[in-house]
Amino acid sequence: MSISREENTNILTGAEVSALWLQYLGDSMAICVYKYFLNIVEDKEIKAILEFALQLAESHVMKITEFLKSANFQVPIGFTENDVNVNAPRLFSDQFLLFYSYIMTIHGLTAYSLAVTNSERQDIQNYFFECTASSKELFQKIVQMAKKQPKYTNVPSIPSPQRAKFIESTGFIDNLIGEKRPLNSSEISTLFFNSKKTGFVKSLSLAFSQVAEQEDVRNFMLKNVKLAGKDTESFDAILQEDYLPIPEKWDAEITDSTVSPFSDKLIMFHGGFLVNAALTYYGASIGSSLRSDIIVNYSKVFTHAMEAGISYYKIMVKYAWLEKQPEAIDRKSLIRGSEK
């Protein structure tokens, strides 16, 4: 006899388990990262933001543990104090710590929105609404602080049209070769954002390549540096064709330290997380672009992210670092067993 959700309010759907499971992994990683950050940060205002981010991550892990245990699900191992060396020398500047928080908070807000719409239990929905509200507060603190920094770059502005206009021919899309029409607002937005985010991947991978212990982990990060660098340049080149500003770069905010603050497991997981996020953003950007040269460019960078994703999974499986999510019942194995 099946048990309905009305009879047992602790039952979780597959979507709810997935959202909670993945958030647990991400926030247990964030706890390690922010504990190290707080040991090296010097700016008091940035430190307050990092403390708030750590507080949120710790509260999330506690709440997710309650949800999973009440539904009789195994809590993931995730990341622990064994995955961080808070006494490692400074690897990042204070400005980079703030920029890191900016990018990762964006990822969190995106994930929470999706989790809310995929959840059926009201308490789970409320939890992700709370995550959204607190992350919104964190994001606004970060942006307010970032505007004070010398490396802050605004998204390009465009002039306000005097009247409504309509596209008059399909030539609006056909710009693969020859003279190209100016970028529209959606294309500017996604190109600028993807340049900023992919530039972040390049700089973080550069830092990780300096401190990684395993050779294949180091090589993975070096390949990320190369491909993410090319992809960032491709976004910037399109923006610069229309004389638009491009985001600041962050390589100079990485120190020369070769002592790792994090385990190779955490480093690889972090790299894989950003690769998977890139696939999502690139896919969405293709759909909002109408110039065929931009669509072709996104197809190329999407392929680069796919290649990185394959390498990521091979390394994670090789070292038994990839925790398996809860799965559906393996009916085929049960059937084969009953036939013996």
C-alpha positions in Angstrom: 0.0 0.0 0.0 1.4 3.4 -1.0 1.6 6.2 1.6 0.2 9.5 0.5 1.8 12.9 1.3 -1.4 13.7 3.3 -0.7 10.7 5.6 3.0 11.4 6.0 4.0 15.0 5.8 7.7 14.1 6.0 7.7 12.5 2.6 9.9 14.4 0.1 9.5 14.4 -3.7 12.5 13.7 -5.9 12.7 17.4 -6.8 12.7 18.4 -3.1 15.4 15.9 -2.3 17.6 17.0 -5.2 17.3 20.7 -4.2 18.1 20.0 -0.5 20.9 17.6 -1.3 22.7 19.9 -3.7 22.3 22.9 -1.5 23.8 20.9 1.4 26.8 20.1 -0.7 27.2 23.7 -1.8 26.7 25.2 1.7 29.0 22.8 3.4 31.6 23.9 0.9 30.7 27.6 1.5 31.3 27.1 5.2 34.9 25.9 4.5 35.5 28.7 2.1 34.2 31.5 4.3 36.0 30.3 7.4 39.2 30.6 5.4 38.2 34.0 4.0 37.5 35.3 7.5 41.0 34.3 8.6 42.6 36.4 5.8 40.3 39.4 5.3 41.5 42.8 6.5 38.7 45.2 5.4 36.2 45.4 8.3 33.2 46.2 6.0 34.0 43.2 3.8 34.5 41.1 6.8 31.0 41.8 8.1 29.6 40.7 4.7 31.7 37.4 4.9 30.4 36.8 8.4 26.8 37.2 7.3 27.5 34.8 4.3 29.0 32.2 6.7 26.0 32.5 9.1 23.6 31.9 6.3 25.5 28.8 5.1 25.6 27.3 8.6 21.9 27.9 9.1 21.1 26.2 5.8 23.1 23.1 6.6 21.3 22.8 10.0 17.8 23.2 8.4 18.5 20.8 5.5 19.8 18.2 8.0 16.5 18.4 9.8 14.5 18.0 6.6 16.5 15.0 5.4 16.6 13.2 8.7 12.9 13.6 9.3 12.3 11.9 5.9 14.8 9.1 6.7 17.3 10.2 4.1 21.0 9.9 4.7 22.6 13.3 5.1 25.4 13.9 2.6 29.0 13.9 3.8 29.6 17.1 1.9 32.6 19.1 3.1 34.1 19.2 6.6 36.9 20.8 8.6 39.2 18.2 6.9 38.6 20.1 3.6 39.9 23.5 4.7 43.2 24.9 6.1 42.2 28.2 7.6 45.8 29.0 8.5 46.9 28.8 4.8 48.6 32.0 3.6 46.5 34.6 1.7 45.6 33.4 -1.8 43.1 36.2 -2.6 42.8 40.0 -2.1 40.0 41.4 -0.1 38.4 42.8 -3.3 38.4 39.3 -4.8 36.7 37.9 -1.6 33.9 40.4 -2.2 33.7 39.6 -5.9 33.6 35.8 -5.1 30.6 36.5 -2.7 28.9 38.5 -5.5 29.1 35.7 -8.0 28.2 32.8 -5.6 25.2 34.8 -4.2 23.9 35.1 -7.7 24.1 31.3 -8.1 22.3 30.9 -4.8 19.4 33.2 -5.7 19.0 31.4 -9.1 18.9 28.0 -7.4 16.4 29.0 -4.7 14.0 30.4 -7.3 14.0 27.0 -9.1 13.7 25.1 -5.9 10.6 27.0 -4.8 8.8 26.2 -8.0 9.7 22.5 -7.9 8.7 22.0 -4.3 5.3 20.8 -3.2 5.6 20.8 0.6 4.7 24.2 2.0 7.4 24.1 4.7 10.0 23.4 2.0 8.7 26.2 -0.1 8.8 28.5 2.9 12.4 27.5 3.6 13.5 28.4 0.1 11.6 31.6 0.2 13.5 32.4 3.4 16.7 31.5 1.6 15.8 33.9 -1.2 15.0 36.7 1.2 18.2 36.4 3.2 20.3 36.0 0.1 18.6 39.1 -1.3 19.8 41.0 1.8 23.3 39.6 1.3 23.4 40.5 -2.4 22.3 44.0 -1.7 25.0 44.4 0.9 27.6 43.1 -1.5 26.5 45.4 -4.4 26.5 48.4 -2.1 30.0 47.6 -0.9 31.2 46.7 -4.4 30.3 50.2 -5.7 32.8 51.6 -3.4 35.6 49.5 -4.8 38.0 50.8 -7.5 37.4 47.8 -9.8 33.6 48.1 -9.9 32.2 48.2 -13.5 28.6 49.1 -14.3 26.7 47.2 -16.9 26.7 49.3 -20.1 23.9 51.9 -20.5 22.0 52.4 -23.7 20.1 55.5 -25.0 16.3 55.6 -24.4 14.3 55.3 -27.7 12.0 58.1 -28.6 9.2 55.9 -29.9 8.3 52.2 -30.2 10.0 50.4 -33.1 9.3 47.0 -34.7 11.6 44.6 -36.5 11.0 44.9 -40.2 13.0 42.0 -41.7 14.6 38.6 -40.8 17.9 40.3 -41.6 17.8 41.3 -38.0 19.0 37.8 -37.2 21.3 37.2 -40.2 24.5 38.8 -39.0 27.0 36.0 -39.2 29.2 37.8 -41.7 29.2 41.4 -43.1 28.0 44.5 -41.3 26.3 43.7 -38.0 23.4 45.6 -36.4 24.1 47.1 -32.9 23.6 44.9 -29.9 20.2 45.0 -28.3 19.7 45.3 -24.5 19.3 41.6 -23.9 22.4 40.8 -25.8 24.4 43.4 -23.9 23.2 42.2 -20.6 24.0 38.5 -21.2 27.4 39.2 -22.8 28.5 41.5 -20.0 27.3 39.0 -17.3 28.8 36.0 -19.0 32.1 37.9 -19.4 32.1 38.7 -15.7 31.2 35.2 -14.6 33.5 33.4 -17.0 36.3 35.8 -16.0 35.7 34.8 -12.4 36.0 31.1 -13.4 39.4 31.9 -15.1 40.7 33.7 -12.0 39.5 31.2 -9.5 40.9 28.3 -11.6 44.2 30.2 -11.8 44.3 30.3 -8.0 43.3 26.7 -7.6 46.0 25.6 -10.2 48.7 27.1 -8.0 47.7 25.2 -4.9 46.3 21.9 -6.2 48.2 18.8 -5.0 47.1 16.1 -7.6 48.5 16.6 -11.1 45.3 15.9 -12.9 43.4 18.4 -10.6 46.1 21.0 -11.4 45.8 20.2 -15.2 42.0 20.5 -15.0 42.3 23.9 -13.5 44.9 25.0 -16.0 42.7 23.9 -18.9 39.8 25.9 -17.3 42.2 29.0 -17.2 42.9 28.6 -20.9 39.3 27.9 -22.1 37.6 30.4 -19.8 40.1 33.0 -20.9 39.3 32.4 -24.5 35.6 32.5 -23.8 35.8 35.7 -21.8 37.8 37.4 -24.6 35.1 36.3 -27.1 32.4 38.0 -25.1 34.5 41.1 -24.6 35.3 41.3 -28.3 31.6 41.5 -29.3 31.0 44.2 -26.7 34.0 46.2 -27.8 32.8 46.2 -31.5 30.0 48.5 -30.3 32.4 50.5 -28.1 30.9 49.2 -24.9 32.8 48.7 -21.7 33.8 45.3 -20.5 34.0 43.9 -17.0 37.2 44.2 -14.9 39.5 41.2 -14.8 40.7 39.6 -11.5 43.9 37.6 -12.2 45.9 40.3 -10.4 43.9 39.8 -7.2 45.5 36.3 -6.9 48.6 36.1 -4.8 51.7 34.0 -5.4 50.9 31.5 -2.6 51.3 27.8 -3.4 49.9 26.5 -0.1 46.3 25.3 -0.5 43.6 26.5 1.8 41.3 23.7 0.5 41.4 20.0 -0.2 41.6 18.9 -3.9 38.1 17.4 -3.4 36.7 20.8 -2.6 38.7 22.5 -5.3 37.3 20.0 -7.9 33.8 20.2 -6.7 33.9 24.0 -6.8 35.3 23.9 -10.4 32.5 21.4 -11.4 29.8 23.6 -9.8 30.9 26.6 -11.9 31.1 24.5 -15.1 27.5 23.2 -14.6 26.3 26.7 -13.8 28.0 28.0 -17.0 26.1 25.5 -19.1 22.8 26.8 -17.6 23.6 30.5 -18.3 25.0 29.9 -21.7 21.9 28.0 -22.7 19.7 30.8 -21.5 21.8 33.3 -23.3 21.4 31.6 -26.6 17.7 31.9 -26.3 17.8 35.6 -25.7 20.2 36.4 -28.5 19.1 37.3 -32.1 22.3 37.9 -33.9 23.6 34.7 -35.4 27.3 35.5 -34.8 26.5 35.7 -31.1 24.5 32.4 -31.2 27.5 30.7 -32.9 29.8 32.1 -30.2 27.6 30.8 -27.4 27.6 27.4 -29.1 31.4 27.3 -29.0 31.7 28.3 -25.3 28.9 25.8 -24.4 31.0 23.1 -26.0 34.0 24.2 -23.9 31.9 23.9 -20.8 30.7 20.5 -21.8 34.3 19.3 -22.3 35.2 20.6 -18.9 32.2 18.9 -17.4 33.3 15.5 -18.8 36.8 15.9 -17.4 35.4 17.0 -14.0 33.3 13.8 -13.6 36.2 11.5 -14.6 38.4 13.0 -12.0 35.7 13.1 -9.3 34.9 9.4 -9.9 38.6 8.4 -10.1 39.2 9.7 -6.5 35.8 8.6 -5.1 34.9 12.3 -4.4 31.5 12.3 -6.1 28.7 11.5 -3.7 25.8 9.7 -5.3 22.4 11.4 -5.0 19.4 9.3 -3.8 18.0 7.3 -6.7 14.7 5.7 -7.8 14.2 2.0 -7.0 16.3 -0.1 -9.4 13.4 -2.2 -10.7 15.5 -4.0 -13.4 17.9 -5.4 -10.8 15.0 -6.5 -8.6 13.4 -8.3 -11.6 16.7 -9.9 -12.6 17.1 -11.1 -9.0 13.6 -12.6 -8.9 14.4 -14.6 -12.1 17.2 -16.5 -10.4 
